[in-house]
Amino acid sequence: MAVTKILARKGRLDVGVRYVLNGDKTNEQILTASQGCSTEHAVSRMMKTKQHYRQTDGVQYYHIIQSFKPGEVTPELALEIAKAFAAEHLPGYQAVIGVHVDKEHIHAHTIFNSVNADTGEKYHSNARSYYSQIRATSDRLCREHGLSVVMESKAEKAVSYIEWLRQSKGQPTFRSMLEADLREAIEDANDIGHFFLIMEHKGYEIKHGSRLGFRLRGQPRPSGTGLGRPGGKVPGQERFMIPGRKDPLFTEDGIRAAIGGNLDAIAAGTRPAIIYRPRYQPYRRHPKYTGFMALYVHYLYLLGKAGQRQYPPKMTPHLRREIMKFESYKEQFAFLRAHGVSTAEDLQAVRARAEETLASLNKQRTILNVRKKKRRAFYDALSDAEALAPAKDCYESGMPGMEEPFARYMDAVSALEQCGIHREQLMAEKAELYRQLADVNREIRRARKEISMCDTIERNRPQMEHDIHVAEAKAKEVERDEYRRR
Protein backbone atom coordinates (compact mmCIF):
# COMPACT_ATOMS: atom_id res chain seq x y z
CA MET A 1 0.00 0.00 0.00
CA ALA A 2 1.07 3.62 -0.45
CA VAL A 3 -0.08 6.59 1.61
CA THR A 4 -0.09 9.59 -0.74
CA LYS A 5 0.27 13.27 0.05
CA ILE A 6 0.67 16.36 -2.17
CA LEU A 7 2.24 19.63 -1.03
CA ALA A 8 2.22 22.96 -2.87
CA ARG A 9 5.45 24.92 -2.41
CA LYS A 10 6.25 28.57 -3.15
CA GLY A 11 9.87 28.38 -1.99
CA ARG A 12 13.08 27.83 -3.91
CA LEU A 13 12.90 25.09 -6.50
CA ASP A 14 16.55 24.07 -6.12
CA VAL A 15 16.06 23.34 -2.40
CA GLY A 16 13.24 20.88 -3.12
CA VAL A 17 15.12 19.15 -5.95
CA ARG A 18 18.27 18.86 -3.84
CA TYR A 19 16.26 17.24 -1.04
CA VAL A 20 14.65 14.68 -3.34
CA LEU A 21 17.96 13.73 -5.01
CA ASN A 22 19.94 13.60 -1.74
CA GLY A 23 22.55 10.87 -2.23
CA ASP A 24 22.47 9.86 1.45
CA LYS A 25 18.77 9.03 1.13
CA THR A 26 18.75 7.56 -2.41
CA ASN A 27 21.81 5.27 -2.25
CA GLU A 28 24.06 7.82 -3.96
CA GLN A 29 21.29 8.74 -6.45
CA ILE A 30 20.89 5.18 -7.70
CA LEU A 31 17.19 5.32 -6.81
CA THR A 32 16.41 8.46 -8.82
CA ALA A 33 14.71 9.22 -12.12
CA SER A 34 13.38 12.17 -14.09
CA GLN A 35 10.69 13.09 -16.61
CA GLY A 36 11.00 15.77 -19.25
CA CYS A 37 14.46 16.81 -18.05
CA SER A 38 17.65 15.35 -16.62
CA THR A 39 18.26 15.14 -12.88
CA GLU A 40 21.42 17.21 -13.27
CA HIS A 41 19.77 20.15 -15.09
CA ALA A 42 16.25 19.82 -13.68
CA VAL A 43 16.21 23.21 -11.94
CA SER A 44 17.44 25.20 -14.92
CA ARG A 45 15.03 23.42 -17.31
CA MET A 46 12.06 24.06 -15.04
CA MET A 47 12.97 27.72 -14.62
CA LYS A 48 13.32 28.16 -18.39
CA THR A 49 9.82 26.72 -18.81
CA LYS A 50 8.42 29.21 -16.28
CA GLN A 51 10.17 32.13 -17.98
CA HIS A 52 9.07 31.02 -21.43
CA TYR A 53 5.40 31.05 -20.44
CA ARG A 54 5.80 34.01 -18.03
CA GLN A 55 4.56 31.96 -15.09
CA THR A 56 7.28 32.71 -12.53
CA ASP A 57 5.12 33.74 -9.58
CA GLY A 58 2.92 31.81 -7.14
CA VAL A 59 3.43 28.09 -6.52
CA GLN A 60 6.85 27.07 -7.84
CA TYR A 61 6.51 23.29 -7.62
CA TYR A 62 4.42 20.48 -6.18
CA HIS A 63 5.77 17.70 -3.98
CA ILE A 64 4.06 14.28 -4.01
CA ILE A 65 5.03 11.71 -1.38
CA GLN A 66 4.16 8.01 -1.62
CA SER A 67 4.91 6.16 1.64
CA PHE A 68 4.85 2.36 1.39
CA LYS A 69 4.15 -0.20 4.09
CA PRO A 70 7.40 -1.48 5.71
CA GLY A 71 8.58 -4.75 4.20
CA GLU A 72 6.01 -4.79 1.39
CA VAL A 73 7.99 -3.15 -1.42
CA THR A 74 11.58 -2.99 -2.65
CA PRO A 75 13.23 0.35 -3.50
CA GLU A 76 13.37 -0.61 -7.17
CA LEU A 77 9.63 -1.39 -7.26
CA ALA A 78 8.83 1.86 -5.45
CA LEU A 79 10.82 3.75 -8.10
CA GLU A 80 9.00 1.91 -10.88
CA ILE A 81 5.59 2.79 -9.37
CA ALA A 82 6.59 6.44 -8.92
CA LYS A 83 7.79 6.65 -12.55
CA ALA A 84 4.58 5.07 -13.82
CA PHE A 85 2.55 7.48 -11.69
CA ALA A 86 4.41 10.52 -13.07
CA ALA A 87 4.04 9.31 -16.65
CA GLU A 88 0.29 8.76 -16.28
CA HIS A 89 -0.74 11.64 -14.02
CA LEU A 90 1.79 14.30 -15.06
CA PRO A 91 2.15 14.25 -18.87
CA GLY A 92 4.03 17.32 -20.02
CA TYR A 93 5.28 18.23 -16.53
CA GLN A 94 9.01 18.17 -15.81
CA ALA A 95 9.63 16.06 -12.73
CA VAL A 96 12.39 14.47 -10.67
CA ILE A 97 11.86 11.34 -8.58
CA GLY A 98 13.82 10.01 -5.64
CA VAL A 99 13.14 6.92 -3.52
CA HIS A 100 14.36 7.48 0.04
CA VAL A 101 15.51 4.45 2.03
CA ASP A 102 16.85 6.21 5.12
CA LYS A 103 13.82 5.20 7.23
CA GLU A 104 12.11 1.91 8.01
CA HIS A 105 9.34 2.61 5.50
CA ILE A 106 10.35 3.26 1.90
CA HIS A 107 8.91 6.47 0.47
CA ALA A 108 9.06 7.96 -3.02
CA HIS A 109 9.31 11.73 -3.50
CA THR A 110 8.22 13.35 -6.78
CA ILE A 111 8.77 17.06 -7.38
CA PHE A 112 7.30 18.49 -10.55
CA ASN A 113 7.16 21.92 -12.14
CA SER A 114 3.96 23.85 -11.49
CA VAL A 115 3.94 24.88 -15.20
CA ASN A 116 3.30 22.35 -17.96
CA ALA A 117 6.18 22.42 -20.47
CA ASP A 118 3.85 21.55 -23.39
CA THR A 119 0.83 23.77 -22.72
CA GLY A 120 2.06 26.44 -20.29
CA GLU A 121 -0.88 25.74 -17.96
CA LYS A 122 -0.35 25.75 -14.20
CA TYR A 123 -1.19 22.69 -12.17
CA HIS A 124 -4.01 23.02 -9.64
CA SER A 125 -4.66 20.66 -6.74
CA ASN A 126 -7.70 20.32 -4.49
CA ALA A 127 -9.46 17.65 -2.44
CA ARG A 128 -11.50 16.41 -5.40
CA SER A 129 -8.47 16.03 -7.69
CA TYR A 130 -6.54 14.33 -4.88
CA TYR A 131 -9.10 11.56 -4.39
CA SER A 132 -10.22 11.15 -8.00
CA GLN A 133 -6.77 11.41 -9.64
CA ILE A 134 -3.74 11.19 -7.35
CA ARG A 135 -5.11 8.71 -4.80
CA ALA A 136 -7.01 6.67 -7.43
CA THR A 137 -3.99 6.39 -9.75
CA SER A 138 -1.61 5.48 -6.94
CA ASP A 139 -3.99 2.84 -5.54
CA ARG A 140 -4.51 1.26 -8.97
CA LEU A 141 -0.75 1.05 -9.61
CA CYS A 142 -0.29 -0.55 -6.20
CA ARG A 143 -2.94 -3.17 -7.01
CA GLU A 144 -1.32 -3.87 -10.39
CA HIS A 145 1.97 -4.62 -8.62
CA GLY A 146 0.35 -6.87 -6.01
CA LEU A 147 0.45 -4.37 -3.14
CA SER A 148 -2.31 -3.74 -0.64
CA VAL A 149 -4.33 -0.52 -0.74
CA VAL A 150 -4.90 1.92 2.11
CA MET A 151 -8.47 1.65 3.34
CA GLU A 152 -8.49 4.78 5.46
CA SER A 153 -8.53 8.44 4.52
CA LYS A 154 -8.75 11.77 6.27
CA ALA A 155 -12.19 13.14 6.90
CA GLU A 156 -13.12 16.10 4.75
CA LYS A 157 -15.53 17.52 7.32
CA ALA A 158 -15.11 18.48 10.97
CA VAL A 159 -16.35 16.18 13.72
CA SER A 160 -18.99 17.26 16.19
CA TYR A 161 -18.03 18.90 19.47
CA ILE A 162 -19.06 15.82 21.49
CA GLU A 163 -16.91 13.55 19.30
CA TRP A 164 -13.99 15.96 19.52
CA LEU A 165 -14.32 16.12 23.29
CA ARG A 166 -14.37 12.32 23.64
CA GLN A 167 -11.43 11.93 21.23
CA SER A 168 -9.38 14.55 23.13
CA LYS A 169 -9.88 12.50 26.32
CA GLY A 170 -8.88 9.28 24.55
CA GLN A 171 -12.40 7.84 24.78
CA PRO A 172 -13.95 5.79 21.95
CA THR A 173 -16.76 7.39 19.94
CA PHE A 174 -19.63 5.78 18.06
CA ARG A 175 -18.09 6.98 14.80
CA SER A 176 -14.64 5.51 15.49
CA MET A 177 -16.18 2.17 16.55
CA LEU A 178 -18.43 2.12 13.47
CA GLU A 179 -15.55 2.84 11.08
CA ALA A 180 -13.42 0.11 12.70
CA ASP A 181 -16.28 -2.39 12.36
CA LEU A 182 -16.88 -1.33 8.74
CA ARG A 183 -13.23 -1.89 7.79
CA GLU A 184 -13.19 -5.28 9.49
CA ALA A 185 -16.41 -6.31 7.73
CA ILE A 186 -15.02 -5.19 4.34
CA GLU A 187 -11.92 -7.31 4.88
CA ASP A 188 -13.96 -10.42 5.79
CA ALA A 189 -16.86 -10.13 3.30
CA ASN A 190 -17.18 -12.16 0.08
CA ASP A 191 -19.78 -9.84 -1.48
CA ILE A 192 -22.05 -6.94 -0.54
CA GLY A 193 -24.74 -9.25 0.88
CA HIS A 194 -22.20 -10.99 3.09
CA PHE A 195 -20.99 -7.55 4.23
CA PHE A 196 -24.49 -6.53 5.37
CA LEU A 197 -24.87 -9.85 7.20
CA ILE A 198 -21.58 -9.31 9.08
CA MET A 199 -22.62 -5.78 10.09
CA GLU A 200 -25.97 -7.07 11.39
CA HIS A 201 -24.17 -9.74 13.43
CA LYS A 202 -22.02 -6.97 14.89
CA GLY A 203 -25.19 -5.36 16.24
CA TYR A 204 -25.99 -2.67 13.66
CA GLU A 205 -29.26 -1.73 12.01
CA ILE A 206 -28.80 -0.79 8.33
CA LYS A 207 -30.83 1.79 6.43
CA HIS A 208 -30.79 1.29 2.65
CA GLY A 209 -31.47 4.27 0.43
CA SER A 210 -29.58 6.92 -1.45
CA ARG A 211 -26.95 6.64 1.30
CA LEU A 212 -26.13 3.79 3.65
CA GLY A 213 -26.91 4.47 7.29
CA PHE A 214 -25.85 2.44 10.32
CA ARG A 215 -27.21 2.54 13.86
CA LEU A 216 -26.07 0.49 16.84
CA ARG A 217 -28.93 -1.51 18.36
CA GLY A 218 -29.52 -1.62 22.11
CA GLN A 219 -27.98 -4.72 23.72
CA PRO A 220 -29.29 -6.83 26.64
CA ARG A 221 -27.84 -5.60 29.92
CA PRO A 222 -25.74 -8.35 31.59
CA SER A 223 -25.95 -8.95 35.31
CA GLY A 224 -23.12 -8.24 37.72
CA THR A 225 -21.67 -5.37 35.70
CA GLY A 226 -22.75 -2.45 37.85
CA LEU A 227 -24.68 -1.02 34.88
CA GLY A 228 -28.10 -1.08 36.50
CA ARG A 229 -31.00 -3.53 36.63
CA PRO A 230 -30.27 -6.85 34.88
CA GLY A 231 -32.63 -7.78 32.10
CA GLY A 232 -32.84 -4.25 30.72
CA LYS A 233 -30.95 -2.93 27.70
CA VAL A 234 -27.75 -0.98 27.21
CA PRO A 235 -28.85 2.02 25.11
CA GLY A 236 -27.73 2.12 21.47
CA GLN A 237 -27.87 5.09 19.08
CA GLU A 238 -30.90 7.25 18.45
CA ARG A 239 -29.97 8.31 14.90
CA PHE A 240 -28.48 6.58 11.89
CA MET A 241 -24.91 7.60 11.07
CA ILE A 242 -23.93 7.99 7.39
CA PRO A 243 -20.14 7.43 7.24
CA GLY A 244 -20.12 7.77 3.44
CA ARG A 245 -20.49 11.54 3.82
CA LYS A 246 -16.97 11.79 5.22
CA ASP A 247 -15.24 8.89 3.48
CA PRO A 248 -16.20 7.61 -0.01
CA LEU A 249 -14.92 4.17 1.01
CA PHE A 250 -18.07 3.69 3.11
CA THR A 251 -20.55 4.40 0.33
CA GLU A 252 -22.17 1.34 -1.26
CA ASP A 253 -20.06 1.76 -4.42
CA GLY A 254 -16.90 2.20 -2.34
CA ILE A 255 -17.67 -0.93 -0.29
CA ARG A 256 -18.34 -2.99 -3.44
CA ALA A 257 -15.06 -1.81 -5.00
CA ALA A 258 -13.07 -2.56 -1.84
CA ILE A 259 -14.53 -6.07 -1.53
CA GLY A 260 -13.80 -6.68 -5.24
CA GLY A 261 -10.19 -5.54 -4.74
CA ASN A 262 -9.83 -7.93 -1.80
CA LEU A 263 -11.15 -10.85 -3.86
CA ASP A 264 -8.76 -10.01 -6.72
CA ALA A 265 -5.86 -9.97 -4.26
CA ILE A 266 -6.95 -13.35 -2.85
CA ALA A 267 -7.14 -14.84 -6.35
CA ALA A 268 -3.68 -13.46 -7.15
CA GLY A 269 -2.30 -15.03 -4.01
CA THR A 270 -1.16 -11.70 -2.52
CA ARG A 271 -3.72 -11.75 0.30
CA PRO A 272 -4.83 -14.59 2.61
CA ALA A 273 -8.34 -15.90 2.05
CA ILE A 274 -9.03 -15.92 5.80
CA ILE A 275 -7.82 -13.19 8.14
CA TYR A 276 -7.35 -14.62 11.61
CA ARG A 277 -8.46 -12.18 14.31
CA PRO A 278 -6.63 -12.18 17.65
CA ARG A 279 -8.35 -14.35 20.23
CA TYR A 280 -10.16 -12.55 23.02
CA GLN A 281 -8.11 -12.40 26.19
CA PRO A 282 -9.83 -11.66 29.53
CA TYR A 283 -8.51 -8.83 31.65
CA ARG A 284 -5.59 -9.70 33.88
CA ARG A 285 -4.35 -7.51 36.66
CA HIS A 286 -0.93 -6.06 35.84
CA PRO A 287 1.86 -7.10 38.22
CA LYS A 288 2.86 -4.50 40.76
CA TYR A 289 5.73 -2.27 39.69
CA THR A 290 8.87 -2.04 41.85
CA GLY A 291 12.13 -0.12 41.81
CA PHE A 292 12.70 2.18 38.83
CA MET A 293 9.32 1.46 37.24
CA ALA A 294 7.44 2.20 40.48
CA LEU A 295 9.35 5.48 40.79
CA TYR A 296 8.41 6.50 37.25
CA VAL A 297 4.73 5.55 37.72
CA HIS A 298 4.61 7.69 40.87
CA TYR A 299 6.41 10.58 39.17
CA LEU A 300 4.22 10.50 36.06
CA TYR A 301 1.14 10.52 38.30
CA LEU A 302 2.57 13.51 40.17
CA LEU A 303 3.29 15.43 36.93
CA GLY A 304 -0.16 14.63 35.53
CA LYS A 305 -1.94 15.91 38.63
CA ALA A 306 0.33 18.95 38.86
CA GLY A 307 -0.38 19.78 35.23
CA GLN A 308 -4.11 19.74 36.00
CA ARG A 309 -3.50 22.04 38.99
CA GLN A 310 -4.88 19.37 41.34
CA TYR A 311 -1.80 18.16 43.21
CA PRO A 312 0.31 19.54 44.77
CA PRO A 313 -1.50 22.85 45.46
CA LYS A 314 1.65 24.92 44.78
CA MET A 315 4.28 23.84 42.28
CA THR A 316 7.96 24.61 42.59
CA PRO A 317 9.56 26.23 39.49
CA HIS A 318 11.51 23.01 38.94
CA LEU A 319 8.35 20.90 38.93
CA ARG A 320 6.70 23.31 36.51
CA ARG A 321 9.62 22.80 34.11
CA GLU A 322 9.38 19.04 34.58
CA ILE A 323 5.77 19.04 33.40
CA MET A 324 7.05 20.24 30.02
CA LYS A 325 9.12 17.03 29.84
CA PHE A 326 6.15 14.75 30.53
CA GLU A 327 6.39 12.95 27.17
CA SER A 328 10.09 12.24 27.61
CA TYR A 329 9.42 10.66 31.02
CA LYS A 330 6.71 8.50 29.43
CA GLU A 331 9.28 7.35 26.86
CA GLN A 332 11.75 6.51 29.61
CA PHE A 333 9.11 4.49 31.48
CA ALA A 334 8.25 2.58 28.30
CA PHE A 335 11.98 1.80 27.90
CA LEU A 336 12.17 0.47 31.47
CA ARG A 337 9.08 -1.70 31.00
CA ALA A 338 10.25 -3.05 27.64
CA HIS A 339 13.58 -4.16 29.13
CA GLY A 340 12.16 -5.28 32.49
CA VAL A 341 14.38 -2.88 34.47
CA SER A 342 13.59 -2.57 38.19
CA THR A 343 16.99 -2.12 39.86
CA ALA A 344 20.21 -0.24 39.19
CA GLU A 345 21.86 -3.59 38.38
CA ASP A 346 19.24 -4.26 35.68
CA LEU A 347 19.90 -0.83 34.20
CA GLN A 348 23.65 -1.38 34.13
CA ALA A 349 23.15 -4.76 32.44
CA VAL A 350 21.03 -3.15 29.71
CA ARG A 351 23.68 -0.47 29.22
CA ALA A 352 26.47 -3.05 29.00
CA ARG A 353 24.57 -5.04 26.37
CA ALA A 354 23.98 -1.86 24.37
CA GLU A 355 27.68 -0.97 24.52
CA GLU A 356 28.66 -4.46 23.29
CA THR A 357 26.16 -4.18 20.45
CA LEU A 358 27.48 -0.73 19.54
CA ALA A 359 31.08 -1.94 19.44
CA SER A 360 30.12 -4.84 17.15
CA LEU A 361 28.11 -2.54 14.87
CA ASN A 362 30.99 -0.07 14.61
CA LYS A 363 33.25 -2.90 13.42
CA GLN A 364 30.69 -3.92 10.81
CA ARG A 365 30.40 -0.32 9.60
CA THR A 366 34.18 -0.02 9.32
CA ILE A 367 34.32 -3.15 7.14
CA LEU A 368 31.52 -1.84 4.91
CA ASN A 369 33.16 1.58 4.60
CA VAL A 370 36.43 -0.06 3.53
CA ARG A 371 34.58 -1.99 0.83
CA LYS A 372 32.87 1.21 -0.24
CA LYS A 373 36.17 3.09 -0.41
CA LYS A 374 37.74 0.40 -2.62
CA ARG A 375 34.84 0.61 -5.08
CA ARG A 376 34.32 4.37 -4.82
CA ALA A 377 35.75 5.19 -8.25
CA PHE A 378 33.55 2.58 -9.95
CA TYR A 379 30.45 3.69 -8.03
CA ASP A 380 31.07 7.33 -9.00
CA ALA A 381 31.52 6.29 -12.62
CA LEU A 382 28.26 4.35 -12.44
CA SER A 383 26.40 7.42 -11.15
CA ASP A 384 27.96 9.68 -13.78
CA ALA A 385 27.13 7.26 -16.60
CA GLU A 386 23.50 7.13 -15.47
CA ALA A 387 23.10 10.86 -14.87
CA LEU A 388 24.96 12.05 -17.97
CA ALA A 389 23.39 9.64 -20.45
CA PRO A 390 21.07 12.40 -21.80
CA ALA A 391 24.16 14.59 -22.37
CA LYS A 392 25.45 12.06 -24.91
CA ASP A 393 22.27 12.36 -27.00
CA CYS A 394 22.36 16.14 -26.78
CA TYR A 395 26.03 16.22 -27.84
CA GLU A 396 25.44 13.90 -30.78
CA SER A 397 22.47 15.99 -31.91
CA GLY A 398 24.78 19.03 -32.13
CA MET A 399 23.58 20.97 -29.11
CA PRO A 400 26.26 23.53 -28.11
CA GLY A 401 27.77 23.58 -24.61
CA MET A 402 27.58 19.81 -24.09
CA GLU A 403 31.29 19.09 -24.59
CA GLU A 404 32.21 18.97 -20.91
CA PRO A 405 29.25 16.73 -19.80
CA PHE A 406 29.89 14.45 -22.78
CA ALA A 407 33.59 14.13 -21.85
CA ARG A 408 32.62 13.21 -18.27
CA TYR A 409 30.17 10.66 -19.62
CA MET A 410 32.82 9.05 -21.82
CA ASP A 411 35.29 8.95 -18.91
CA ALA A 412 32.68 7.20 -16.76
CA VAL A 413 31.88 4.64 -19.50
CA SER A 414 35.59 3.98 -20.00
CA ALA A 415 36.12 3.43 -16.27
CA LEU A 416 33.23 0.97 -16.15
CA GLU A 417 34.58 -0.98 -19.13
CA GLN A 418 38.01 -1.25 -17.50
CA CYS A 419 36.70 -2.50 -14.15
CA GLY A 420 35.70 -5.84 -15.68
CA ILE A 421 32.33 -6.06 -13.91
CA HIS A 422 29.02 -5.94 -15.72
CA ARG A 423 27.15 -2.70 -15.10
CA GLU A 424 23.98 -4.37 -13.75
CA GLN A 425 26.04 -6.51 -11.39
CA LEU A 426 27.94 -3.45 -10.18
CA MET A 427 24.69 -1.56 -9.63
CA ALA A 428 23.22 -4.46 -7.64
CA GLU A 429 26.41 -4.67 -5.58
CA LYS A 430 26.31 -0.94 -4.88
CA ALA A 431 22.65 -1.01 -3.90
CA GLU A 432 23.21 -3.94 -1.53
CA LEU A 433 26.25 -2.29 0.07
CA TYR A 434 24.38 0.96 0.69
CA ARG A 435 21.40 -0.96 2.06
CA GLN A 436 23.67 -2.76 4.54
CA LEU A 437 25.24 0.55 5.54
CA ALA A 438 21.82 2.10 6.10
CA ASP A 439 20.75 -0.88 8.26
CA VAL A 440 23.95 -0.76 10.33
CA ASN A 441 23.67 3.01 10.82
CA ARG A 442 20.08 2.64 11.96
CA GLU A 443 21.08 -0.02 14.50
CA ILE A 444 23.97 2.17 15.70
CA ARG A 445 21.57 5.05 16.31
CA ARG A 446 19.28 2.73 18.24
CA ALA A 447 22.12 1.41 20.43
CA ARG A 448 23.36 4.95 21.14
CA LYS A 449 19.83 5.97 22.09
CA GLU A 450 19.61 3.06 24.53
CA ILE A 451 22.90 4.08 26.17
CA SER A 452 21.75 7.69 26.39
CA MET A 453 18.42 6.58 27.87
CA CYS A 454 20.18 4.55 30.56
CA ASP A 455 22.37 7.53 31.49
CA THR A 456 19.36 9.86 31.61
CA ILE A 457 17.35 7.51 33.84
CA GLU A 458 20.27 7.08 36.24
CA ARG A 459 20.83 10.84 36.33
CA ASN A 460 17.16 11.72 36.90
CA ARG A 461 16.48 9.30 39.73
CA PRO A 462 17.71 11.39 42.73
CA GLN A 463 15.88 14.53 41.61
CA MET A 464 12.66 12.59 40.98
CA GLU A 465 12.74 11.11 44.48
CA HIS A 466 13.35 14.58 45.92
CA ASP A 467 10.46 16.11 43.93
CA ILE A 468 8.06 13.38 45.10
CA HIS A 469 9.11 13.87 48.72
CA VAL A 470 8.67 17.68 48.55
CA ALA A 471 5.30 17.43 46.78
CA GLU A 472 3.92 14.92 49.26
CA ALA A 473 5.14 17.01 52.20
CA LYS A 474 3.36 20.07 50.78
CA ALA A 475 0.17 18.12 50.18
CA LYS A 476 0.18 16.82 53.78
CA GLU A 477 0.78 20.35 55.06
CA VAL A 478 -2.22 21.65 53.12
CA GLU A 479 -4.38 18.80 54.46
CA ARG A 480 -3.36 19.66 58.04
CA ASP A 481 -4.20 23.34 57.48
CA GLU A 482 -7.64 22.46 56.10
CA TYR A 483 -8.28 20.12 59.07
CA ARG A 484 -7.37 22.91 61.54
CA ARG A 485 -9.76 25.37 59.84
CA ARG A 486 -12.59 22.92 60.26
Salt bridges, closest charged atoms under 4 A:
ASP14 OD2 - ARG12 NH2 2.62
ASP14 OD2 - ARG18 NH1 3.79
GLU40 OE1 - HIS41 NE2 3.75
GLU40 OE2 - ARG408 NH1 3.52
GLU80 OE2 - HIS145 NE2 3.53
GLU88 OE2 - ARG140 NH2 2.07
ASP102 OD2 - LYS25 NZ 2.97
ASP102 OD1 - HIS107 NE2 3.91
GLU104 OE2 - ARG446 NH2 3.48
ASP139 OD2 - ARG135 NE 3.20
GLU144 OE2 - ARG140 NH1 2.91
GLU163 OE2 - ARG175 NE 3.12
GLU184 OE2 - LYS202 NZ 3.07
GLU187 OE1 - ARG277 NH2 3.22
ASP188 OD1 - ARG277 NH2 3.03
GLU205 OE1 - ARG215 NH2 2.96
GLU252 OE2 - ARG256 NH2 2.87
GLU322 OE2 - LYS325 NZ 3.40
GLU327 OE1 - LYS330 NZ 3.90
GLU331 OE2 - LYS449 NZ 2.98
GLU355 OE2 - ARG351 NH1 1.98
ASP380 OD1 - ARG376 NE 3.57
ASP384 OD1 - ARG408 NH2 3.84
GLU396 OE2 - LYS392 NZ 3.08
GLU429 OE2 - ARG375 NE 3.04
GLU432 OE2 - ARG435 NH2 2.62
ASP439 OD2 - ARG435 NH1 2.68
ASP439 OD1 - ARG442 NH2 2.84
GLU443 OE2 - ARG446 NH1 3.37
GLU450 OE2 - HIS339 NE2 3.84
ASP455 OD1 - ARG351 NE 2.72
GLU465 OE2 - ARG461 NE 3.33
ASP467 OD2 - HIS318 NE2 3.05
GLU472 OE2 - HIS298 NE2 3.06
ASP481 OD1 - ARG484 NH1 3.69
